[in-house]
Amino acid sequence: ASSLVVFDKDVAYYLIGGFDSSKEKYYAGPFSLWTAIHTCKEAGIRVFDFEGSMIPSIATYFESFGAQIKNYSFFKDESCYFQMVKKLMK
């Protein structure tokens, strides 16, 4: 099992993790993630960002570690120029 986390002095970002599902030791994946969280906390990093997921089963898994859902807004450029280029591409 492994977890890939990148961090700076304030925030750690969980990018990817996994385990070998053919093995009987299913606790290795969660233990790897828990160890990453614990290590970051010991290093004084205040925020551990799970980088979210729209997949319900993954979101529930992250919540089991105490993650809180935070929605982000975004803007989509639909300017006249962008629409014209899209039409020309068709």
Distance bins in CASP14 RR format, pairs under 12 A and 6 or more apart:
PFRMAT RR
TARGET T0000
AUTHOR 0000-0000-0000
RMODE 2
METHOD distances of the structure
MODEL  1
1 16 0 0 0 0 0 1 0 0 0 0 0
1 17 1 0 0 1 0 0 0 0 0 0 0
1 18 1 0 1 0 0 0 0 0 0 0 0
1 19 1 1 0 0 0 0 0 0 0 0 0
1 20 1 0 0 1 0 0 0 0 0 0 0
1 21 0 0 0 0 0 1 0 0 0 0 0
1 23 0 0 0 0 1 0 0 0 0 0 0
1 25 0 0 0 0 1 0 0 0 0 0 0
1 26 0 0 0 0 1 0 0 0 0 0 0
1 27 0 0 0 0 1 0 0 0 0 0 0
1 28 1 1 0 0 0 0 0 0 0 0 0
1 29 1 1 0 0 0 0 0 0 0 0 0
1 30 0 0 0 0 1 0 0 0 0 0 0
1 31 1 0 0 1 0 0 0 0 0 0 0
1 32 1 0 1 0 0 0 0 0 0 0 0
1 33 0 0 0 0 1 0 0 0 0 0 0
1 34 0 0 0 0 0 1 0 0 0 0 0
1 35 0 0 0 0 1 0 0 0 0 0 0
1 36 0 0 0 0 0 1 0 0 0 0 0
2 14 0 0 0 0 0 1 0 0 0 0 0
2 15 0 0 0 0 0 1 0 0 0 0 0
2 16 0 0 0 0 1 0 0 0 0 0 0
2 17 1 0 1 0 0 0 0 0 0 0 0
2 18 1 0 0 1 0 0 0 0 0 0 0
2 19 1 0 0 1 0 0 0 0 0 0 0
2 20 0 0 0 0 0 1 0 0 0 0 0
2 28 0 0 0 0 1 0 0 0 0 0 0
2 29 0 0 0 0 1 0 0 0 0 0 0
2 31 0 0 0 0 0 1 0 0 0 0 0
2 32 1 0 1 0 0 0 0 0 0 0 0
2 33 0 0 0 0 1 0 0 0 0 0 0
2 35 0 0 0 0 0 1 0 0 0 0 0
2 36 0 0 0 0 1 0 0 0 0 0 0
3 12 0 0 0 0 0 1 0 0 0 0 0
3 13 0 0 0 0 0 1 0 0 0 0 0
3 14 1 0 0 1 0 0 0 0 0 0 0
3 15 0 0 0 0 1 0 0 0 0 0 0
3 16 1 0 0 1 0 0 0 0 0 0 0
3 17 1 0 1 0 0 0 0 0 0 0 0
3 18 1 0 0 1 0 0 0 0 0 0 0
3 19 0 0 0 0 1 0 0 0 0 0 0
3 28 0 0 0 0 0 1 0 0 0 0 0
3 29 1 0 0 1 0 0 0 0 0 0 0
3 30 0 0 0 0 1 0 0 0 0 0 0
3 31 0 0 0 0 1 0 0 0 0 0 0
3 32 1 0 1 0 0 0 0 0 0 0 0
3 33 1 0 1 0 0 0 0 0 0 0 0
3 34 0 0 0 0 1 0 0 0 0 0 0
3 35 1 0 0 1 0 0 0 0 0 0 0
3 36 1 0 1 0 0 0 0 0 0 0 0
3 37 0 0 0 0 1 0 0 0 0 0 0
3 38 0 0 0 0 0 1 0 0 0 0 0
3 39 0 0 0 0 1 0 0 0 0 0 0
3 40 0 0 0 0 0 1 0 0 0 0 0
3 48 0 0 0 0 0 1 0 0 0 0 0
3 50 0 0 0 0 0 1 0 0 0 0 0
3 51 0 0 0 0 0 1 0 0 0 0 0
3 65 0 0 0 0 0 1 0 0 0 0 0
4 12 0 0 0 0 0 1 0 0 0 0 0
4 13 0 0 0 0 1 0 0 0 0 0 0
4 14 1 0 0 1 0 0 0 0 0 0 0
4 15 1 0 1 0 0 0 0 0 0 0 0
4 16 1 0 1 0 0 0 0 0 0 0 0
4 17 1 0 0 1 0 0 0 0 0 0 0
4 18 0 0 0 0 1 0 0 0 0 0 0
4 32 0 0 0 0 0 1 0 0 0 0 0
4 33 0 0 0 0 0 1 0 0 0 0 0
4 36 0 0 0 0 1 0 0 0 0 0 0
4 51 0 0 0 0 0 1 0 0 0 0 0
5 11 0 0 0 0 0 1 0 0 0 0 0
5 12 1 0 1 0 0 0 0 0 0 0 0
5 13 1 0 0 1 0 0 0 0 0 0 0
5 14 1 0 1 0 0 0 0 0 0 0 0
5 15 1 0 0 1 0 0 0 0 0 0 0
5 16 0 0 0 0 1 0 0 0 0 0 0
5 17 0 0 0 0 1 0 0 0 0 0 0
5 32 0 0 0 0 0 1 0 0 0 0 0
5 33 0 0 0 0 1 0 0 0 0 0 0
5 35 0 0 0 0 0 1 0 0 0 0 0
5 36 1 0 1 0 0 0 0 0 0 0 0
5 37 0 0 0 0 1 0 0 0 0 0 0
5 38 0 0 0 0 0 1 0 0 0 0 0
5 39 0 0 0 0 1 0 0 0 0 0 0
5 40 1 0 0 1 0 0 0 0 0 0 0
5 41 0 0 0 0 0 1 0 0 0 0 0
5 43 0 0 0 0 0 1 0 0 0 0 0
5 45 0 0 0 0 1 0 0 0 0 0 0
5 47 0 0 0 0 0 1 0 0 0 0 0
5 48 0 0 0 0 1 0 0 0 0 0 0
5 49 0 0 0 0 1 0 0 0 0 0 0
5 50 0 0 0 0 0 1 0 0 0 0 0
5 51 0 0 0 0 0 1 0 0 0 0 0
6 12 1 0 0 1 0 0 0 0 0 0 0
6 13 1 0 1 0 0 0 0 0 0 0 0
6 14 0 0 0 0 1 0 0 0 0 0 0
6 15 1 0 0 1 0 0 0 0 0 0 0
6 16 0 0 0 0 0 1 0 0 0 0 0
6 36 0 0 0 0 0 1 0 0 0 0 0
6 40 0 0 0 0 0 1 0 0 0 0 0
6 45 0 0 0 0 0 1 0 0 0 0 0
6 48 0 0 0 0 0 1 0 0 0 0 0
6 49 0 0 0 0 0 1 0 0 0 0 0
6 51 0 0 0 0 0 1 0 0 0 0 0
7 13 1 0 0 1 0 0 0 0 0 0 0
7 14 0 0 0 0 1 0 0 0 0 0 0
7 15 0 0 0 0 0 1 0 0 0 0 0
7 36 0 0 0 0 1 0 0 0 0 0 0
7 37 0 0 0 0 0 1 0 0 0 0 0
7 39 0 0 0 0 1 0 0 0 0 0 0
7 40 1 0 0 1 0 0 0 0 0 0 0
7 41 0 0 0 0 0 1 0 0 0 0 0
7 43 1 0 0 1 0 0 0 0 0 0 0
7 44 0 0 0 0 1 0 0 0 0 0 0
7 45 1 0 1 0 0 0 0 0 0 0 0
7 46 0 0 0 0 0 1 0 0 0 0 0
7 47 0 0 0 0 1 0 0 0 0 0 0
7 48 0 0 0 0 1 0 0 0 0 0 0
7 49 0 0 0 0 1 0 0 0 0 0 0
8 40 0 0 0 0 0 1 0 0 0 0 0
8 43 0 0 0 0 0 1 0 0 0 0 0
8 44 0 0 0 0 0 1 0 0 0 0 0
8 45 0 0 0 0 1 0 0 0 0 0 0
8 46 0 0 0 0 0 1 0 0 0 0 0
8 47 0 0 0 0 0 1 0 0 0 0 0
8 49 0 0 0 0 0 1 0 0 0 0 0
9 40 0 0 0 0 0 1 0 0 0 0 0
9 43 0 0 0 0 1 0 0 0 0 0 0
9 44 0 0 0 0 1 0 0 0 0 0 0
9 45 1 0 0 1 0 0 0 0 0 0 0
9 46 0 0 0 0 1 0 0 0 0 0 0
9 47 0 0 0 0 0 1 0 0 0 0 0
10 40 0 0 0 0 0 1 0 0 0 0 0
10 43 0 0 0 0 0 1 0 0 0 0 0
10 44 0 0 0 0 1 0 0 0 0 0 0
10 45 1 0 0 1 0 0 0 0 0 0 0
10 46 1 0 1 0 0 0 0 0 0 0 0
10 47 1 0 0 1 0 0 0 0 0 0 0
10 48 0 0 0 0 0 1 0 0 0 0 0
10 49 0 0 0 0 0 1 0 0 0 0 0
11 40 0 0 0 0 1 0 0 0 0 0 0
11 43 0 0 0 0 0 1 0 0 0 0 0
11 44 0 0 0 0 0 1 0 0 0 0 0
11 45 1 0 0 1 0 0 0 0 0 0 0
11 46 1 0 0 1 0 0 0 0 0 0 0
11 47 1 0 1 0 0 0 0 0 0 0 0
11 48 1 0 0 1 0 0 0 0 0 0 0
11 49 1 0 1 0 0 0 0 0 0 0 0
11 50 0 0 0 0 0 1 0 0 0 0 0
11 51 0 0 0 0 0 1 0 0 0 0 0
12 33 0 0 0 0 0 1 0 0 0 0 0
12 36 1 0 0 1 0 0 0 0 0 0 0
12 37 0 0 0 0 1 0 0 0 0 0 0
12 38 0 0 0 0 0 1 0 0 0 0 0
12 39 0 0 0 0 1 0 0 0 0 0 0
12 40 1 0 1 0 0 0 0 0 0 0 0
12 41 0 0 0 0 1 0 0 0 0 0 0
12 42 0 0 0 0 0 1 0 0 0 0 0
12 43 0 0 0 0 1 0 0 0 0 0 0
12 44 0 0 0 0 1 0 0 0 0 0 0
12 45 1 0 1 0 0 0 0 0 0 0 0
12 46 0 0 0 0 1 0 0 0 0 0 0
12 47 1 0 0 1 0 0 0 0 0 0 0
12 48 1 0 1 0 0 0 0 0 0 0 0
12 49 1 0 0 1 0 0 0 0 0 0 0
12 50 0 0 0 0 1 0 0 0 0 0 0
12 51 0 0 0 0 0 1 0 0 0 0 0
13 36 0 0 0 0 0 1 0 0 0 0 0
13 40 0 0 0 0 0 1 0 0 0 0 0
13 45 0 0 0 0 0 1 0 0 0 0 0
13 47 0 0 0 0 1 0 0 0 0 0 0
13 48 0 0 0 0 1 0 0 0 0 0 0
13 49 1 0 1 0 0 0 0 0 0 0 0
13 50 0 0 0 0 1 0 0 0 0 0 0
13 51 1 0 1 0 0 0 0 0 0 0 0
13 52 0 0 0 0 0 1 0 0 0 0 0
14 32 0 0 0 0 0 1 0 0 0 0 0
14 33 1 0 0 1 0 0 0 0 0 0 0
14 34 0 0 0 0 0 1 0 0 0 0 0
14 35 0 0 0 0 0 1 0 0 0 0 0
14 36 1 0 0 1 0 0 0 0 0 0 0
14 37 0 0 0 0 1 0 0 0 0 0 0
14 39 0 0 0 0 0 1 0 0 0 0 0
14 40 0 0 0 0 1 0 0 0 0 0 0
14 45 0 0 0 0 0 1 0 0 0 0 0
14 47 0 0 0 0 0 1 0 0 0 0 0
14 48 1 0 0 1 0 0 0 0 0 0 0
14 49 1 0 0 1 0 0 0 0 0 0 0
14 50 1 0 1 0 0 0 0 0 0 0 0
14 51 1 0 1 0 0 0 0 0 0 0 0
14 52 0 0 0 0 1 0 0 0 0 0 0
14 53 0 0 0 0 0 1 0 0 0 0 0
14 58 0 0 0 0 0 1 0 0 0 0 0
14 61 0 0 0 0 0 1 0 0 0 0 0
14 62 0 0 0 0 1 0 0 0 0 0 0
14 65 0 0 0 0 1 0 0 0 0 0 0
14 67 0 0 0 0 1 0 0 0 0 0 0
15 33 0 0 0 0 0 1 0 0 0 0 0
15 36 0 0 0 0 0 1 0 0 0 0 0
15 49 0 0 0 0 1 0 0 0 0 0 0
15 50 0 0 0 0 1 0 0 0 0 0 0
15 51 1 0 0 1 0 0 0 0 0 0 0
15 52 0 0 0 0 0 1 0 0 0 0 0
16 29 0 0 0 0 0 1 0 0 0 0 0
16 32 0 0 0 0 0 1 0 0 0 0 0
16 33 0 0 0 0 0 1 0 0 0 0 0
16 36 0 0 0 0 0 1 0 0 0 0 0
16 50 0 0 0 0 0 1 0 0 0 0 0
16 51 0 0 0 0 1 0 0 0 0 0 0
16 52 0 0 0 0 0 1 0 0 0 0 0
16 53 0 0 0 0 0 1 0 0 0 0 0
16 58 0 0 0 0 0 1 0 0 0 0 0
17 28 0 0 0 0 0 1 0 0 0 0 0
17 29 1 0 0 1 0 0 0 0 0 0 0
17 30 0 0 0 0 0 1 0 0 0 0 0
17 31 0 0 0 0 0 1 0 0 0 0 0
17 32 1 0 0 1 0 0 0 0 0 0 0
17 33 1 0 0 1 0 0 0 0 0 0 0
17 35 0 0 0 0 0 1 0 0 0 0 0
17 36 0 0 0 0 1 0 0 0 0 0 0
17 50 0 0 0 0 0 1 0 0 0 0 0
17 51 0 0 0 0 0 1 0 0 0 0 0
17 58 0 0 0 0 0 1 0 0 0 0 0
17 61 0 0 0 0 0 1 0 0 0 0 0
17 62 0 0 0 0 0 1 0 0 0 0 0
18 26 0 0 0 0 0 1 0 0 0 0 0
18 28 0 0 0 0 1 0 0 0 0 0 0
18 29 1 0 1 0 0 0 0 0 0 0 0
18 30 0 0 0 0 1 0 0 0 0 0 0
18 31 0 0 0 0 0 1 0 0 0 0 0
18 32 1 0 0 1 0 0 0 0 0 0 0
18 33 0 0 0 0 1 0 0 0 0 0 0
18 36 0 0 0 0 0 1 0 0 0 0 0
18 58 0 0 0 0 0 1 0 0 0 0 0
18 61 0 0 0 0 0 1 0 0 0 0 0
19 25 0 0 0 0 1 0 0 0 0 0 0
19 26 1 0 0 1 0 0 0 0 0 0 0
19 27 0 0 0 0 1 0 0 0 0 0 0
19 28 1 0 1 0 0 0 0 0 0 0 0
19 29 1 0 1 0 0 0 0 0 0 0 0
19 30 0 0 0 0 1 0 0 0 0 0 0
19 31 0 0 0 0 1 0 0 0 0 0 0
19 32 1 0 0 1 0 0 0 0 0 0 0
19 33 0 0 0 0 1 0 0 0 0 0 0
20 26 0 0 0 0 1 0 0 0 0 0 0
20 28 1 0 0 1 0 0 0 0 0 0 0
20 29 0 0 0 0 1 0 0 0 0 0 0
20 32 0 0 0 0 0 1 0 0 0 0 0
21 28 0 0 0 0 0 1 0 0 0 0 0
21 29 0 0 0 0 1 0 0 0 0 0 0
22 28 0 0 0 0 0 1 0 0 0 0 0
23 29 0 0 0 0 0 1 0 0 0 0 0
25 31 0 0 0 0 1 0 0 0 0 0 0
25 32 0 0 0 0 0 1 0 0 0 0 0
26 32 0 0 0 0 0 1 0 0 0 0 0
27 33 0 0 0 0 0 1 0 0 0 0 0
27 34 0 0 0 0 1 0 0 0 0 0 0
27 35 0 0 0 0 0 1 0 0 0 0 0
28 34 0 0 0 0 0 1 0 0 0 0 0
28 35 0 0 0 0 0 1 0 0 0 0 0
29 35 0 0 0 0 1 0 0 0 0 0 0
29 36 0 0 0 0 0 1 0 0 0 0 0
29 61 0 0 0 0 0 1 0 0 0 0 0
29 65 0 0 0 0 0 1 0 0 0 0 0
30 36 0 0 0 0 0 1 0 0 0 0 0
30 37 0 0 0 0 0 1 0 0 0 0 0
30 61 0 0 0 0 1 0 0 0 0 0 0
30 62 0 0 0 0 0 1 0 0 0 0 0
30 64 0 0 0 0 1 0 0 0 0 0 0
30 65 0 0 0 0 1 0 0 0 0 0 0
31 37 0 0 0 0 0 1 0 0 0 0 0
31 38 0 0 0 0 0 1 0 0 0 0 0
31 65 0 0 0 0 0 1 0 0 0 0 0
32 38 0 0 0 0 0 1 0 0 0 0 0
32 39 0 0 0 0 0 1 0 0 0 0 0
32 65 0 0 0 0 0 1 0 0 0 0 0
33 39 0 0 0 0 0 1 0 0 0 0 0
33 40 0 0 0 0 0 1 0 0 0 0 0
33 48 0 0 0 0 1 0 0 0 0 0 0
33 50 0 0 0 0 1 0 0 0 0 0 0
33 58 0 0 0 0 0 1 0 0 0 0 0
33 61 0 0 0 0 1 0 0 0 0 0 0
33 62 0 0 0 0 1 0 0 0 0 0 0
33 64 0 0 0 0 1 0 0 0 0 0 0
33 65 1 0 0 1 0 0 0 0 0 0 0
33 66 0 0 0 0 0 1 0 0 0 0 0
33 67 0 0 0 0 0 1 0 0 0 0 0
34 40 0 0 0 0 0 1 0 0 0 0 0
34 41 0 0 0 0 0 1 0 0 0 0 0
34 48 0 0 0 0 0 1 0 0 0 0 0
34 64 0 0 0 0 0 1 0 0 0 0 0
34 65 1 0 0 1 0 0 0 0 0 0 0
34 66 0 0 0 0 0 1 0 0 0 0 0
35 41 0 0 0 0 0 1 0 0 0 0 0
35 42 0 0 0 0 0 1 0 0 0 0 0
35 48 0 0 0 0 0 1 0 0 0 0 0
35 65 0 0 0 0 0 1 0 0 0 0 0
36 42 0 0 0 0 0 1 0 0 0 0 0
36 43 0 0 0 0 0 1 0 0 0 0 0
36 45 0 0 0 0 0 1 0 0 0 0 0
36 48 1 0 0 1 0 0 0 0 0 0 0
36 49 0 0 0 0 0 1 0 0 0 0 0
36 50 0 0 0 0 0 1 0 0 0 0 0
36 65 0 0 0 0 0 1 0 0 0 0 0
37 43 0 0 0 0 0 1 0 0 0 0 0
37 44 0 0 0 0 0 1 0 0 0 0 0
37 45 0 0 0 0 1 0 0 0 0 0 0
37 47 0 0 0 0 0 1 0 0 0 0 0
37 48 1 0 1 0 0 0 0 0 0 0 0
37 49 0 0 0 0 0 1 0 0 0 0 0
37 50 0 0 0 0 1 0 0 0 0 0 0
37 62 0 0 0 0 0 1 0 0 0 0 0
37 64 0 0 0 0 0 1 0 0 0 0 0
37 65 1 0 0 1 0 0 0 0 0 0 0
37 66 0 0 0 0 1 0 0 0 0 0 0
37 67 0 0 0 0 1 0 0 0 0 0 0
38 44 0 0 0 0 0 1 0 0 0 0 0
38 45 0 0 0 0 0 1 0 0 0 0 0
38 48 0 0 0 0 1 0 0 0 0 0 0
38 65 0 0 0 0 0 1 0 0 0 0 0
39 45 0 0 0 0 1 0 0 0 0 0 0
39 48 0 0 0 0 0 1 0 0 0 0 0
40 46 0 0 0 0 1 0 0 0 0 0 0
40 47 0 0 0 0 1 0 0 0 0 0 0
40 48 1 0 1 0 0 0 0 0 0 0 0
40 49 0 0 0 0 0 1 0 0 0 0 0
40 50 0 0 0 0 0 1 0 0 0 0 0
41 47 0 0 0 0 0 1 0 0 0 0 0
41 48 1 0 0 1 0 0 0 0 0 0 0
41 65 0 0 0 0 0 1 0 0 0 0 0
42 48 0 0 0 0 0 1 0 0 0 0 0
47 67 0 0 0 0 0 1 0 0 0 0 0
47 68 0 0 0 0 0 1 0 0 0 0 0
47 70 0 0 0 0 0 1 0 0 0 0 0
48 62 0 0 0 0 0 1 0 0 0 0 0
48 65 0 0 0 0 1 0 0 0 0 0 0
48 66 0 0 0 0 1 0 0 0 0 0 0
48 67 0 0 0 0 1 0 0 0 0 0 0
48 68 0 0 0 0 0 1 0 0 0 0 0
49 62 0 0 0 0 0 1 0 0 0 0 0
49 65 0 0 0 0 0 1 0 0 0 0 0
49 67 0 0 0 0 1 0 0 0 0 0 0
49 68 0 0 0 0 0 1 0 0 0 0 0
49 70 0 0 0 0 1 0 0 0 0 0 0
49 72 0 0 0 0 0 1 0 0 0 0 0
50 58 0 0 0 0 1 0 0 0 0 0 0
50 59 0 0 0 0 1 0 0 0 0 0 0
50 60 0 0 0 0 0 1 0 0 0 0 0
50 61 0 0 0 0 1 0 0 0 0 0 0
50 62 1 0 1 0 0 0 0 0 0 0 0
50 63 0 0 0 0 1 0 0 0 0 0 0
50 64 0 0 0 0 0 1 0 0 0 0 0
50 65 1 0 0 1 0 0 0 0 0 0 0
50 66 0 0 0 0 1 0 0 0 0 0 0
50 67 1 0 1 0 0 0 0 0 0 0 0
50 68 0 0 0 0 1 0 0 0 0 0 0
50 69 0 0 0 0 1 0 0 0 0 0 0
50 70 0 0 0 0 1 0 0 0 0 0 0
51 58 0 0 0 0 0 1 0 0 0 0 0
51 59 0 0 0 0 0 1 0 0 0 0 0
51 62 0 0 0 0 1 0 0 0 0 0 0
51 67 0 0 0 0 1 0 0 0 0 0 0
51 70 0 0 0 0 0 1 0 0 0 0 0
51 72 0 0 0 0 0 1 0 0 0 0 0
52 58 1 0 0 1 0 0 0 0 0 0 0
52 59 1 0 0 1 0 0 0 0 0 0 0
52 60 0 0 0 0 0 1 0 0 0 0 0
52 61 0 0 0 0 0 1 0 0 0 0 0
52 62 1 0 0 1 0 0 0 0 0 0 0
52 63 0 0 0 0 0 1 0 0 0 0 0
52 65 0 0 0 0 0 1 0 0 0 0 0
52 67 1 0 0 1 0 0 0 0 0 0 0
52 68 0 0 0 0 0 1 0 0 0 0 0
52 69 1 0 0 1 0 0 0 0 0 0 0
52 70 0 0 0 0 1 0 0 0 0 0 0
52 71 0 0 0 0 0 1 0 0 0 0 0
52 72 0 0 0 0 1 0 0 0 0 0 0
53 59 1 0 1 0 0 0 0 0 0 0 0
53 60 0 0 0 0 1 0 0 0 0 0 0
53 61 0 0 0 0 1 0 0 0 0 0 0
53 62 1 0 0 1 0 0 0 0 0 0 0
53 63 0 0 0 0 0 1 0 0 0 0 0
53 67 0 0 0 0 1 0 0 0 0 0 0
53 69 0 0 0 0 0 1 0 0 0 0 0
54 62 0 0 0 0 0 1 0 0 0 0 0
54 69 0 0 0 0 0 1 0 0 0 0 0
54 71 0 0 0 0 0 1 0 0 0 0 0
54 72 0 0 0 0 0 1 0 0 0 0 0
55 61 0 0 0 0 1 0 0 0 0 0 0
55 62 0 0 0 0 0 1 0 0 0 0 0
56 62 0 0 0 0 0 1 0 0 0 0 0
56 63 0 0 0 0 0 1 0 0 0 0 0
56 69 0 0 0 0 0 1 0 0 0 0 0
57 63 0 0 0 0 0 1 0 0 0 0 0
57 64 0 0 0 0 0 1 0 0 0 0 0
58 64 0 0 0 0 0 1 0 0 0 0 0
58 65 0 0 0 0 0 1 0 0 0 0 0
58 67 0 0 0 0 0 1 0 0 0 0 0
58 69 0 0 0 0 0 1 0 0 0 0 0
59 65 0 0 0 0 0 1 0 0 0 0 0
59 66 0 0 0 0 0 1 0 0 0 0 0
59 67 0 0 0 0 1 0 0 0 0 0 0
59 68 0 0 0 0 0 1 0 0 0 0 0
59 69 1 0 0 1 0 0 0 0 0 0 0
59 70 0 0 0 0 0 1 0 0 0 0 0
59 71 0 0 0 0 0 1 0 0 0 0 0
60 66 0 0 0 0 0 1 0 0 0 0 0
60 67 0 0 0 0 1 0 0 0 0 0 0
60 69 0 0 0 0 0 1 0 0 0 0 0
61 67 0 0 0 0 1 0 0 0 0 0 0
62 68 0 0 0 0 1 0 0 0 0 0 0
62 69 0 0 0 0 1 0 0 0 0 0 0
62 70 0 0 0 0 0 1 0 0 0 0 0
63 69 1 0 0 1 0 0 0 0 0 0 0
76 82 0 0 0 0 1 0 0 0 0 0 0
76 83 0 0 0 0 0 1 0 0 0 0 0
77 83 0 0 0 0 1 0 0 0 0 0 0
77 85 0 0 0 0 0 1 0 0 0 0 0
77 86 0 0 0 0 0 1 0 0 0 0 0
78 84 0 0 0 0 0 1 0 0 0 0 0
78 85 0 0 0 0 0 1 0 0 0 0 0
78 86 0 0 0 0 1 0 0 0 0 0 0
79 85 0 0 0 0 1 0 0 0 0 0 0
79 86 0 0 0 0 0 1 0 0 0 0 0
80 86 0 0 0 0 0 1 0 0 0 0 0
80 87 0 0 0 0 0 1 0 0 0 0 0
81 87 0 0 0 0 0 1 0 0 0 0 0
81 88 0 0 0 0 0 1 0 0 0 0 0
82 88 0 0 0 0 0 1 0 0 0 0 0
82 89 0 0 0 0 0 1 0 0 0 0 0
83 89 0 0 0 0 0 1 0 0 0 0 0
83 90 0 0 0 0 0 1 0 0 0 0 0
84 90 0 0 0 0 0 1 0 0 0 0 0
END
